[in-house]
Amino acid sequence: MVMDKEEIQAILEKALAEGRNVLYEGRVASYIPELAKANSGNLGVCLMRKDGSVYCAGDYDIPFTMQSISKTFSLILALQTAGYDKVFSKIGMEPTGDRFDSILQLELKDWRPFNPMINAGAIVTASCIETPDPYQSFLELVRTLCGNPRIGLNESVYRSEKKTGTRNRSIAYLLKSDNVLDGEPEEVLDVYFRMCSVMVTARDLAHYGMILSNHGVDPQTGKQLVDSTIVRIVTTLMMLCGMYDESGEYAVKIGLPSKSGVGGGICAIARHGIGIGTFGPMLNKKGNSVGGERILRVLSESLGLHVFDTKEF
């Protein structure tokens, strides 16, 4: 199946319209006070292909904080600097049916966090980064993989998260008491809160997804930005665990390795060098963008993007 640019753009516009129709089902995140200020009507999507073609609709260029999408970048950085054995001696690879900020599983199931996509795992991941300035190294990686040197920190959200992040603080100290967390909890948490508060757009996430789909290679320069083995690890964990405790249902219905954040973003990876970014701050009860999920479902079905689909466009 070969589609021309006009057909693909029309499908994006249709997906956006369907996404807008379900926004009433969601709510803006409020447990971080600054996030509650988001415009509930915002919704956008960008699809980028490795041949350089870009398709956008709606609010694709409005910046928002990455929140949990940052967990994929920090995992890449930890694997690059500390290595596979170090990282996965402290963090598991298994999906969990618990909430993303669960403490219960640390006490009752395993001394290690189940995977790097829940808060406990991401805090440990941040502690594994072996560079003189982990946050600056993270920011440089984000700018490179998103193809945007202007990406930076939202200071207001960072301060808000640091002030109100009592549950994450509890997780960090529990991990420290079990000798899982390296470093001082407050220092690790400061890096973690900063990473979550970095601003991106749906277009930035589409570029990032395109790089991951292209096995870590920037098609414009031919440069290997991320080792293909690390890409395989990260994208597999995105498929298994990237949509909080909705990951299984999402995999069945949409079938794209993806990572969401409570800032309203979703980064999705399709085959053959296709990356998709969506933004919509209205969230379902699991913490995923209702509009973004609907957009991705329409695109998956219309373009044959499901990882187990046989169609190509």
C-alpha positions in Angstrom: 0.0 0.0 0.0 1.5 3.3 -1.1 0.0 6.6 0.1 0.7 10.0 -1.2 1.4 12.9 1.1 -2.1 14.3 0.9 -3.6 11.0 2.0 -1.3 10.7 5.0 -2.0 14.3 6.0 -5.7 13.7 5.7 -5.4 10.7 8.0 -3.5 12.8 10.5 -6.3 15.4 10.4 -8.9 12.7 10.9 -7.0 11.2 13.8 -6.7 14.7 15.4 -10.5 15.3 15.0 -11.2 11.9 16.7 -8.8 12.7 19.4 -10.6 16.0 20.1 -13.9 14.1 20.4 -12.7 12.2 23.5 -11.0 15.0 25.4 -14.0 15.3 27.7 -13.1 11.9 29.1 -9.8 13.1 30.6 -8.5 15.4 33.3 -5.4 17.5 33.5 -2.8 16.2 36.0 -3.1 18.2 39.2 -0.9 16.3 41.7 2.0 18.5 40.5 0.5 22.0 40.9 2.2 23.6 37.8 0.8 20.9 35.5 -2.7 21.8 36.5 -2.2 25.1 34.6 -2.2 23.3 31.2 -4.7 24.2 28.5 -7.1 21.3 28.5 -8.0 22.0 24.8 -4.5 21.5 23.5 -4.0 18.5 21.2 -1.4 17.9 18.5 0.4 15.2 16.5 3.5 14.9 14.4 4.7 12.0 12.3 8.2 11.9 10.9 9.8 9.4 8.5 13.5 8.7 7.9 13.2 10.0 4.4 12.8 13.5 5.9 9.0 13.8 5.3 7.1 15.4 8.2 3.3 15.5 8.8 1.8 17.6 11.5 -1.6 18.6 12.8 -3.0 20.6 15.7 -0.8 21.8 18.6 2.3 19.9 17.6 4.7 22.7 18.4 3.5 23.7 21.9 6.2 22.9 24.5 5.3 20.7 27.5 7.3 18.9 30.2 8.4 15.3 29.4 7.7 13.9 32.8 7.9 10.1 32.4 9.1 10.2 28.8 12.4 11.3 30.3 12.8 7.7 31.6 13.6 6.5 28.2 16.4 9.1 27.7 17.9 8.5 31.2 17.9 4.7 30.5 19.8 5.3 27.3 22.3 7.5 29.2 22.7 5.0 32.0 23.3 2.1 29.6 25.8 4.2 27.7 27.8 5.3 30.8 27.4 2.5 33.3 26.6 -0.5 31.1 24.0 -3.2 30.9 25.3 -5.3 33.9 25.3 -2.4 36.3 21.9 -1.0 35.4 20.1 -4.3 35.4 21.7 -5.6 38.5 19.6 -2.9 40.3 16.5 -2.7 38.1 14.3 -5.5 36.6 12.8 -5.9 33.2 9.3 -7.1 34.1 6.0 -5.4 33.5 4.0 -4.5 36.6 0.3 -4.1 37.1 0.9 -1.5 39.8 0.6 2.2 39.5 3.7 4.1 38.2 4.4 5.5 41.7 3.8 2.3 43.6 5.8 1.7 46.8 4.0 -1.6 47.7 5.8 -3.6 45.1 9.2 -2.7 46.5 8.2 -4.1 49.9 6.2 -7.2 48.9 7.5 -8.4 45.6 11.2 -7.7 45.1 13.9 -5.5 46.5 14.6 -4.2 43.0 12.2 -2.0 41.1 10.4 -4.1 38.5 11.4 -2.0 35.4 13.0 1.4 34.5 9.6 2.9 33.3 8.1 3.2 36.8 9.2 5.9 39.2 11.2 3.6 41.5 13.1 2.2 38.5 13.7 5.6 37.0 15.1 7.0 40.2 17.6 4.1 40.4 18.4 4.7 36.7 19.2 8.3 37.4 21.6 7.1 40.2 23.4 4.8 37.7 24.4 7.6 35.2 28.2 7.9 35.4 29.0 11.4 34.2 30.4 14.4 36.1 27.0 16.2 35.6 24.2 13.7 34.9 21.5 16.3 34.3 23.7 18.2 31.7 24.6 15.0 30.0 20.9 14.1 29.9 20.0 17.5 28.4 22.6 17.2 25.7 21.3 13.7 24.8 17.7 15.0 24.6 18.7 17.9 22.4 20.7 15.5 20.1 18.0 12.8 19.8 15.2 15.3 19.4 17.1 17.4 16.8 16.5 20.6 18.8 19.3 22.5 20.5 16.9 24.9 22.1 15.3 22.3 24.4 15.6 23.4 28.1 14.3 23.2 31.6 10.9 24.5 32.8 12.1 26.0 36.1 8.5 26.5 37.5 7.6 22.8 37.0 11.0 21.7 38.4 10.5 23.7 41.6 6.9 22.5 41.9 7.9 18.9 41.5 10.7 19.2 44.0 8.5 20.9 46.6 5.6 18.4 46.3 7.4 15.2 45.4 6.9 13.5 48.8 6.0 10.1 47.3 9.1 10.0 45.1 11.1 11.1 48.1 9.7 8.2 50.1 10.5 5.8 47.2 14.1 7.1 47.1 14.8 6.7 50.8 13.2 3.2 50.8 15.5 2.2 47.9 18.5 3.7 49.8 17.6 1.7 52.9 17.6 -1.5 50.8 21.0 -0.6 49.3 19.6 -0.4 45.8 20.1 3.3 45.3 23.7 4.7 44.8 24.4 8.2 46.0 22.4 10.5 48.3 18.6 10.4 47.8 18.2 14.2 47.6 20.9 14.6 45.0 19.5 11.8 42.9 16.0 13.1 43.2 17.1 16.6 42.1 18.5 15.1 38.9 15.3 13.1 38.5 13.0 16.1 39.0 15.0 18.1 36.6 14.9 15.4 33.9 11.1 15.2 34.2 10.8 19.0 33.8 12.6 19.3 30.5 10.3 20.9 27.8 9.7 19.2 24.4 7.1 19.4 21.7 5.3 16.6 19.8 7.6 17.4 16.8 10.6 16.8 19.1 9.2 13.5 20.2 8.5 12.4 16.6 12.2 13.1 15.7 13.3 11.0 18.7 10.9 8.2 17.8 12.2 8.3 14.2 15.8 7.9 15.4 14.9 5.0 17.6 12.9 3.3 14.8 16.0 3.8 12.6 18.1 1.7 15.0 19.7 4.8 16.6 21.0 6.2 13.3 20.3 9.8 12.2 19.3 9.4 8.6 20.3 12.9 7.7 23.9 12.5 8.7 24.3 8.7 8.9 25.7 9.0 12.4 25.0 6.3 15.0 23.6 8.4 17.8 22.6 5.4 20.0 24.0 1.9 19.9 21.5 -0.4 18.2 21.6 -2.9 21.1 20.6 -0.1 23.6 17.8 0.9 21.2 16.5 -2.6 21.2 16.5 -2.8 25.0 14.8 0.6 25.4 12.1 0.0 22.7 11.3 -3.4 24.1 10.8 -2.0 27.6 8.6 0.8 26.0 6.4 -1.9 24.4 6.1 -3.9 27.7 5.9 -1.1 30.3 5.8 2.3 28.6 2.1 3.1 29.2 2.0 2.6 32.9 -0.4 -0.1 34.0 -2.3 0.2 30.8 0.6 -1.1 28.7 -1.0 -4.5 27.9 -4.3 -3.1 26.6 -2.4 -0.4 24.7 -0.2 -3.0 23.1 -3.2 -5.0 21.9 -5.2 -2.0 20.5 -2.3 0.2 19.2 0.8 -2.0 19.1 3.5 0.6 19.0 6.4 0.8 21.4 5.5 4.0 23.3 6.2 6.1 26.3 3.8 8.5 27.9 4.1 11.3 30.5 1.6 13.1 32.7 2.6 16.3 31.0 0.4 15.0 28.1 3.0 13.7 25.7 3.4 10.3 24.0 6.3 9.2 22.0 5.6 6.2 19.7 7.8 4.2 17.4 6.6 2.5 14.2 8.5 0.2 11.9 10.7 1.4 9.0 12.0 4.6 10.5 8.7 6.2 11.6 8.4 8.3 14.8 5.2 9.8 16.2 4.8 12.4 18.9 1.5 13.5 20.4 0.5 16.1 22.9 -2.7 16.4 24.9 -2.7 17.2 28.6 -6.2 15.6 29.3 -5.3 12.3 30.9 -7.2 9.1 31.7 -7.1 7.4 35.1 -3.9 5.6 34.2 -2.1 8.9 33.5 -2.1 8.6 29.7 -3.3 11.3 27.2 -6.8 10.4 26.1 -6.5 12.4 22.9 -3.0 11.1 22.2 -4.1 7.5 22.6 -7.0 8.0 20.3 -4.8 9.7 17.7 -2.4 6.8 17.8 -5.1 4.2 17.6 -6.5 5.8 14.4 -3.0 6.1 12.9 -2.1 2.5 13.8 -5.3 1.2 12.2 -5.4 3.5 9.2 -1.7 3.2 8.3 -1.1 -0.4 9.4 1.5 0.5 12.0 0.8 -2.2 14.6 4.0 -4.1 15.3 2.3 -7.3 14.2 0.5 -5.8 11.2 1.4 -6.9 7.7 0.5 -3.7 5.9 3.0 -1.0 5.1 2.5 2.6 3.8 
